[in-house]
């Protein structure tokens, strides 16, 4: 699969126009894609073991998308084969009083893997200016350049993470407005999914075009070699899962992971430990 075609080039505000949310790639059937996904999950599981054993890198995955784009589903399916002890999942809602008393990157920093999504601050906050007011910033910090400045902050922050051994991959799950409508109706029609629906979902849907504009700016300004964005067609969840798994596996392969090499002393210790265990009866 040519995964580079999903990658956003820095400064490219037209990236979304080059993708169709209903893209299914070269897969003739859903079943063929699921077979590919199964193989991808197996490869990811093997690379997670190397990542854990080598203990030099952290892996930060960021998922963004409109409501019902399938973020939870992607995390559930793509990560289904890996050891949960090596993963942490954080979902960012409206900031708490404590979070509002800190800088806007603070809650993202708290959720970083040991060694979140602060993008809400240039997406939801941009669409809802009243949220920026609630952050109680000095007037001198809220200028017409505020979003450009936040993009600069994010780029610098991610560069810092990368320089400290964090592999960063960012996925925008690109769902069509018609598919979102279908999924929201499913939440209303299926009692087991009613809990997922909120009246606020429709209010956010009404701001669709504002969100798309905010996404175009954010993706173009913050996609770099060290922290690339990928536009993932998400109308077909199974296709999105295959593409995401492939991108993660390729990124880990590029890190050249390997099990730690034992020193002569450590090898001798293993030989002695084996002898002791074999002597036991």
Secondary structure, 3 states (H helix, E strand, C coil): CCHHHHECCCCCCCHHHHCCCCCCCCCCCHHHHHHHHHHHHHHHHHHHHHHHHHCCCEEEEEEEECCCCCHHHHHHHHCCCCCHHHCCCCCCCCCCHHHHCCCCCHHHHHCCCCCCCHHHHHCHHHHCHHHHHHCCCCHHHCCCCHHHHHHHHHHHHHHHHHHCCEEEEEEEEECCHHHHHHHHHHHHHCHHHHHHCCHHHHHHHCCHHHHHHHHHHHHHHHCECCEEEEEEECCCHHHHHHHHHHHHHHHHHHCCCCCCCCCHHHHHHHHHHHHHHHHCC
